[in-house]
C-alpha cells in the first residue's frame, strides 16, 4: 500500500502538466487543420485542385506532417511536408499562413509517376495553407502556437 501511495504522490504532480501539454498540442493541430480545410492551396509551387490525404498530425517522434493531393487535367501527385514540431520558431502570414523554422528543417516530398516518394527540397518555411479571412485564422494559429510554446517551452527552439 505504501508503494502505491508513494507512486501516487510522485506521479500526480506531473499529470496536470502532461494534460496541459496535450491540450496545447491538440489546440495547435486543430488550428492548423482548420486552415488546411479552408485552403485551396498549401503552397504556391503547386497547381491543380488540392485535396487532403493526411491532415496535420504530430508523430510519436515529434514530427509535424501533412500530405495533400493535387490533381490537374493531366496528372495526380501527392506532396508531403514534415518537420520537428519542437523547432518551430514563429508563425507568419503573407498570402499563406507559414510556420518558420530557424534552419532548413522542413522536408518536402513528392510522389513520382510510380507513386514513390522523392525528397525534393529542404526549407525553413512550412506552408500551412492559403486563406483570405482578414487574418482571423492566422490569429488563431498564432495563439495556439503561443500556448503550445508556453507548455513545451524548454523543448522549443527560441
VENBEL-V876327 format. One record per pair of residues at least 12 apart in sequence whose ideal C-beta (glycine too) atoms are under 10 Angstrom apart, sorted by the first residue. I is the first residue (numbers start at 1). J is the second residue. D is the distance in Angstrom with one decimal. If there is no record, write none. Layout:
I	J	D
I	J	D
//
This chain:
17	151	7.9
18	151	9.7
19	151	10.0
20	147	9.1
20	150	9.2
20	151	5.4
20	152	9.9
21	147	9.9
21	148	8.4
21	150	9.8
21	151	4.6
21	152	6.0
21	155	9.3
22	151	8.9
23	147	8.3
23	148	9.6
23	151	7.9
24	144	7.5
24	145	9.3
24	146	9.3
24	147	4.6
24	148	4.5
24	149	8.4
24	150	7.3
24	151	4.1
24	152	7.0
25	58	6.3
25	85	8.0
25	144	9.4
25	147	9.5
25	148	6.3
25	151	8.0
25	152	7.9
26	58	9.7
26	144	9.3
26	148	9.6
27	140	9.1
27	141	9.8
27	143	8.3
27	144	4.6
27	145	9.3
27	147	6.0
27	148	7.1
27	151	9.6
28	56	8.5
28	58	8.4
28	64	8.8
28	85	8.1
28	88	9.0
28	91	9.9
28	99	9.9
28	141	7.8
28	143	9.6
28	144	4.4
28	145	6.2
28	146	9.7
28	147	7.5
28	148	4.5
28	149	9.3
28	151	9.8
28	152	9.7
29	55	7.9
29	56	5.5
29	57	6.5
29	58	6.8
29	64	8.7
29	85	9.6
29	144	8.5
29	148	9.4
30	55	9.9
30	56	9.1
30	140	8.9
30	141	9.8
30	144	7.4
31	56	9.2
31	91	9.6
31	97	9.3
31	128	9.0
31	137	7.4
31	138	9.6
31	139	9.6
31	140	4.9
31	141	4.6
31	142	8.8
31	143	7.8
31	144	4.1
31	145	8.1
31	147	9.8
31	148	9.5
32	55	8.2
32	56	4.2
32	57	9.4
32	58	10.0
32	64	8.1
32	66	7.8
32	91	9.8
32	97	8.5
32	99	8.3
32	126	9.5
32	128	5.7
32	129	8.4
32	137	9.7
32	140	9.7
32	141	6.5
32	144	7.8
32	145	9.2
33	52	8.5
33	55	4.8
33	56	5.2
33	57	8.8
33	66	8.6
33	128	9.3
33	129	9.5
34	56	9.8
34	128	9.7
34	129	9.2
34	131	9.1
34	137	6.3
34	140	7.1
34	141	8.3
34	144	9.6
35	56	8.8
35	93	9.9
35	96	9.1
35	97	5.3
35	127	10.0
35	128	4.9
35	129	4.4
35	130	8.8
35	131	5.9
35	133	9.3
35	137	5.1
35	138	8.3
35	140	8.2
35	141	6.3
36	50	9.2
36	52	6.2
36	55	6.4
36	56	6.3
36	66	6.6
36	68	7.8
36	97	9.5
36	128	6.5
36	129	5.0
36	131	9.4
37	52	7.1
37	55	8.0
37	129	8.3
37	131	9.8
38	129	7.1
38	130	9.1
38	131	5.3
38	132	9.3
38	133	7.4
38	137	6.9
39	52	9.2
39	68	9.0
39	96	8.3
39	97	8.6
39	127	9.3
39	128	7.7
39	129	3.0
39	130	5.2
39	131	5.8
39	132	9.8
39	137	9.3
40	129	8.3
40	130	6.4
40	131	8.8
40	132	9.6
41	68	9.0
41	70	8.8
41	95	9.2
41	96	8.1
41	127	8.8
41	129	7.2
41	130	4.8
41	131	9.9
42	66	7.4
42	67	9.9
42	68	5.3
42	70	8.9
42	79	7.2
42	81	7.9
42	96	7.9
42	97	10.0
42	126	9.8
42	127	5.5
42	128	7.2
42	129	5.3
42	130	7.5
43	68	8.9
43	70	9.8
43	79	7.4
43	81	8.1
43	96	7.2
43	98	9.4
43	108	8.3
43	123	9.9
43	125	9.0
43	126	9.5
43	127	4.3
43	128	9.4
43	129	8.7
43	130	8.5
44	94	9.8
44	95	7.4
44	96	7.3
44	127	7.9
44	130	8.0
45	79	8.8
45	108	8.9
45	110	10.0
45	120	9.4
45	121	9.2
45	127	8.9
46	68	8.0
46	70	5.1
46	72	9.5
46	77	8.5
46	79	6.1
46	110	8.8
46	127	9.6
47	70	6.9
47	71	9.9
47	72	6.1
47	75	9.5
48	69	8.8
48	70	4.0
48	71	5.2
48	72	3.9
48	73	8.3
48	74	9.4
48	75	7.5
48	76	8.1
48	77	8.4
49	69	8.7
49	70	7.0
49	71	5.0
49	72	7.8
49	73	10.0
49	76	9.7
50	68	5.3
50	69	7.1
50	70	5.6
50	71	8.2
50	79	8.8
50	129	8.8
50	130	9.5
51	68	6.8
51	69	4.9
51	70	8.1
51	71	7.3
51	76	9.8
51	78	10.0
52	66	7.9
52	67	7.8
52	68	5.8
52	69	7.6
52	129	10.0
53	66	8.5
53	67	4.2
53	68	6.0
53	69	5.0
53	78	5.9
53	79	8.9
53	80	8.1
54	66	6.5
54	67	4.1
54	68	8.3
54	69	9.7
54	78	9.2
54	80	7.8
55	67	8.6
55	68	9.6
56	81	9.5
56	85	9.8
56	126	9.9
56	128	7.9
56	129	9.9
57	85	9.9
58	84	9.6
58	85	5.2
58	86	9.6
59	82	8.4
59	84	9.9
59	85	8.9
61	84	8.5
61	85	9.9
62	83	9.7
62	84	5.6
62	85	5.5
62	86	5.7
62	87	9.1
62	152	9.9
62	155	8.5
63	82	5.1
63	83	6.9
63	84	6.1
63	85	7.0
63	86	9.7
63	107	9.1
64	81	8.4
64	82	6.8
64	83	5.6
64	84	7.2
64	85	4.3
64	86	9.2
64	87	9.3
64	88	7.7
64	99	7.8
64	105	10.0
64	106	9.0
64	126	7.3
65	80	6.5
65	81	6.9
65	82	4.2
65	83	8.1
65	85	9.4
65	107	9.4
65	109	9.8
65	126	10.0
66	79	8.7
66	80	7.1
66	81	5.7
66	82	8.0
66	126	8.6
66	127	9.5
66	128	8.1
66	129	9.2
67	79	7.0
67	80	4.3
67	81	8.1
67	82	9.1
67	109	8.6
67	111	9.6
67	117	9.8
68	80	8.0
68	81	8.7
68	129	9.2
69	111	9.1
70	110	9.3
75	113	8.3
76	111	8.7
76	113	9.8
76	115	9.9
77	110	5.9
77	111	5.1
77	112	8.0
77	113	8.3
77	115	9.1
78	109	8.1
78	110	6.9
78	111	4.5
78	115	8.2
78	117	8.0
79	108	7.0
79	109	7.2
79	110	5.5
79	111	8.1
79	120	8.7
80	107	8.3
80	108	7.5
80	109	4.4
80	110	7.8
80	111	8.5
80	117	6.9
80	119	9.6
81	99	9.7
81	106	5.9
81	107	7.0
81	108	5.4
81	109	7.6
81	121	9.7
81	123	9.0
81	125	9.7
81	126	5.9
81	127	7.4
81	128	9.4
82	105	9.3
82	106	7.4
82	107	5.2
82	108	8.4
82	109	7.6
82	126	8.8
83	99	7.6
83	101	6.1
83	104	9.4
83	105	4.8
83	106	4.2
83	107	6.8
83	108	9.6
83	122	9.2
83	123	9.2
83	124	9.1
83	125	9.8
83	126	5.4
84	101	8.3
84	105	6.0
84	106	9.3
84	155	9.8
84	156	9.8
84	157	8.9
85	99	9.0
85	126	9.9
85	148	8.1
85	152	8.4
85	155	9.1
85	156	8.6
86	105	10.0
86	148	9.7
86	149	9.7
86	152	6.8
86	154	9.7
86	155	4.7
86	156	5.4
86	157	7.1
87	99	9.5
87	100	9.9
87	101	5.5
87	102	6.7
87	103	7.8
87	105	5.2
87	106	9.3
87	124	9.7
87	126	10.0
87	155	9.5
87	156	7.3
87	157	4.9
88	100	7.3
88	101	6.5
88	102	9.3
88	105	9.0
88	106	10.0
88	126	7.7
88	145	6.7
88	148	8.1
88	149	7.7
88	152	9.9
88	156	6.8
88	157	7.7
89	101	5.9
89	102	5.1
89	103	9.4
89	105	9.5
89	124	8.5
89	145	9.9
89	149	9.5
89	156	8.2
89	157	6.0
89	158	7.6
90	102	9.2
90	142	8.9
90	145	8.0
90	149	9.6
91	126	9.7
91	128	8.5
91	138	7.3
91	139	9.7
91	141	5.5
91	142	4.9
91	143	9.4
91	144	8.7
91	145	4.9
91	146	8.6
91	149	9.9
92	125	8.5
92	138	8.4
92	142	9.0
93	128	9.2
93	130	9.9
93	131	8.8
93	135	6.7
93	137	8.8
93	138	4.3
93	139	9.2
93	141	8.5
93	142	8.5
94	130	9.5
95	127	9.7
95	130	5.7
95	131	9.2
95	132	8.5
96	125	8.7
96	127	5.0
96	128	6.8
96	129	6.5
96	130	5.0
96	131	8.2
96	138	9.7
97	126	9.8
97	127	7.8
97	128	4.4
97	129	6.1
97	130	7.9
97	131	6.7
97	135	9.4
97	137	6.6
97	138	5.3
97	140	9.5
97	141	5.7
97	142	8.8
98	124	9.7
98	125	5.1
98	126	6.6
98	127	5.4
98	128	6.5
98	129	9.4
98	138	9.6
98	141	9.7
99	124	9.5
99	125	7.4
99	126	4.0
99	127	8.2
99	128	6.5
99	141	8.5
99	145	7.7
100	124	6.6
100	125	6.3
100	126	7.8
101	122	9.9
101	123	8.1
101	124	4.5
101	125	7.3
101	126	6.7
101	157	8.1
102	124	6.9
102	157	5.7
102	158	9.2
103	122	8.8
103	123	9.6
103	124	6.0
103	157	9.1
104	121	8.4
104	122	4.1
104	123	5.5
104	124	5.3
104	125	9.4
105	122	7.4
105	123	8.5
105	124	6.8
105	126	8.4
105	157	9.2
106	121	8.4
106	122	6.6
106	123	5.0
106	124	6.5
106	125	6.6
106	126	4.6
106	127	8.7
107	119	6.0
107	120	9.0
107	121	7.8
107	122	5.6
107	123	8.6
107	126	9.8
108	120	5.3
108	121	4.7
108	122	7.3
108	123	6.7
108	126	9.2
108	127	9.4
109	121	9.1
128	141	7.0
129	141	9.8
//
